[in-house]
Amino acid sequence: MEACKPVLDTGLRGVTIASTKISDVNGAEGKLVYRGYLVKDLAGKTTFEEAVYLLLFERLPDREALAAFKRQLAEQRFIPEPILTAMKAMPKAALPMDVLQATVPMMANYDPDIRKTDIDSATRMAIRLTAKFATIVTAWDRIRNGKDPIAPDPGLGQAANFLYMLTGEAPDDELAGFFDTCLMLHAEHSFNASTFAAREVASTRAHMYAAVAAGVGSLSGPLHGGANTRVMQMLLEIGDVEKVDDYIANILDTGAVIMGLGHAVYQVDDPRAHIIGPMSQSLGKRAGDTRWYDLSKALEVKGKAAFKKKKGKDIFVNVDFYSATLYYYMGIAVDLFTPVFAISRIAGWTAHVIEEQFGGAATKPTLYRPESDYVGDYCGPDECAFVPMDER
């Protein structure tokens, strides 16, 4: 019997599958780029709306263009009443990401451009989805808690509207600004799992809503979008800075991982973590309770040192490590952390769907169709001899 060929079970790591003009992640140098701009240069200087515009239209907007774009988003934040009715009929224990994923294809039925296949129609669909995601997530959180959804305020931006629709109170400038920066930092991250899922579906020429629903489904997996939720759960479990050493020792002894430390791409600290960390500290001071930030910082410093000592190599902090405490200080429910990721990443997903269908390299095949290496199963690598039912 001929020996089986080895299977390259790489999870596509290190495999280049397409070209893109949207973003780049330089893991060795800790650089994240949106359309040529370093994200660290955009943070605090641009809004989420500007980042969305940049990702969709390949340039930063001027004042007039940004004002017009904000009006477009404000006009599209509403959810059709039949969809709200359907959400109210869902079990209150439904997972927020499942509700979001279920709602996306329902919205396709109300989009006037759904049967069109040109880039302008796809861009309008992208804007509608970006505008509505925060409304869906906040509406569900209120519905499941026995409250009526709050209609978006056309006078507020994307970030401020989310916090307003969640609580009924408009946030102050500092709180809205911090959340806006978080949305901007999470808006895009090249060919991660959910973006690839969206692009793969888009490669079949499925419409924007089908591709985005696939992205939401991919993000719902705990290995992708659930990291900051698990970071916060870890911090709540530890509870006190004095318990950090014992926690780290136990993690290293059992071969488990410290959530928020380590990344599939970065070989240095995630540049976004250095921006979000100080914001978490500021909100802790504002609340008069810095223990969650202090606990995170102690876990980062001691975790890195212990890992280096035991494993002989460095480990680095990622964006989820401090976004967890920042969202917690904002009063956002822990199980909404991943949906918050989605209301930001919808910008990147839609930009990639548009690029997949209307741009990118001309040499790329229209449809993603990878190969596999069949190694057999019950009969091994050879074909099975069929056995009639009476002889089995």
HELIX and SHEET records of a PDB file:
HELIX    1   1 VAL A   39  LEU A   42  1                                   4    
HELIX    2   2 PHE A   48  PHE A   57  1                                  10    
HELIX    3   3 ARG A   63  GLU A   75  1                                  13    
HELIX    4   4 GLU A   81  LYS A   88  1                                   8    
HELIX    5   5 PRO A   96  ALA A  108  1                                  13    
HELIX    6   6 ILE A  119  ARG A  144  1                                  26    
HELIX    7   7 GLN A  158  THR A  167  1                                  10    
HELIX    8   8 ASP A  173  LEU A  185  1                                  13    
HELIX    9   9 ALA A  193  ALA A  202  1                                  10    
HELIX   10  10 MET A  208  LEU A  219  1                                  12    
HELIX   11  11 ALA A  227  ILE A  238  1                                  12    
HELIX   12  12 VAL A  241  LYS A  243  5                                   3    
HELIX   13  13 VAL A  244  THR A  254  1                                  11    
HELIX   14  14 ALA A  273  ALA A  287  1                                  15    
HELIX   15  15 ARG A  291  LYS A  311  1                                  21    
HELIX   16  16 VAL A  319  TYR A  329  1                                  11    
HELIX   17  17 VAL A  334  LEU A  336  5                                   3    
HELIX   18  18 PHE A  337  PHE A  358  1                                  22    
HELIX   19  19 MET A  389  GLU A  391  5                                   3    
SHEET    1   A 3 SER A  23  ASN A  26  0                                        
SHEET    2   A 3 LYS A  31  TYR A  34 -1                                        
SHEET    3   A 3 TYR A  37  LEU A  38 -1                                        
END                                                                             
